Amino acid sequence: MEAFLVSALAVTVGEIGDKTQLLALLLAARYKKPAPIILGILVATLANHALAGLIGSWVASHIPADWLRWGLGLSFIAIAAWTLKPDDMDDEGIQDGRYGVFLLTCVTFFLAEMGDKTQLATVALAAKYDALISVIAGTTLGMLIADVPAVFLGKVASPNFPFKLVRWIAATVFAVLGCLVLAGAGDRFL
């Protein structure tokens, strides 16, 4: 029970103000469909945190820290550039596409969580506790506690949501993070 509770608390706190919480808000504001977004967050988080728990220690011991730093830094800068490209959207909102909001949420959340502090926390918690299922369940619950309110806020705020401003702010945050990582500002974590 301790592994579950500590994991839930650690990830809930770590997720506050995180990029994936912003992603939840943006998806809800854009698509106005909370149920498939919440289910997508759940599935993506389960997959991502299970992967983190299973291979986190292997990655840390087999990939040089400099490679991890450069890969993460350049990825953040690429995401910053991609964030500036506006989505095509009409007054009715973006079409769900071939695979829908659920799959879009699953893929974007899974990718956004790669190298994120909550994923790293999951790796550390899985290493500390000999209770992988409890850790994964706790970290997943923590993500939902932090992100589900953002989904409902995004749905309510969507008519007046400043997408252009948010894109620029998000791009700036990702660019700064990328530059900080490349400059070695996170070396103690890699």
Protein Blocks (a to p, Z undefined) as FASTA:
>chain_A
ZZmmmmmmmmmmmmgopaklmmmmmmmmmnopaklmmmmmmmmmmmmmmmmmmmmmmmmm
mgcfklmmmmmmmmmmmmmmmmmpccdddfkopaebjnojmlmmmmmmmmmmgopaklmm
mmmmmmmpgcfklmmmmmmmmmmmmmmmmmmmmmmmmmmccfklmmmmmmmmmmmmmmmm
mnopammmZZ
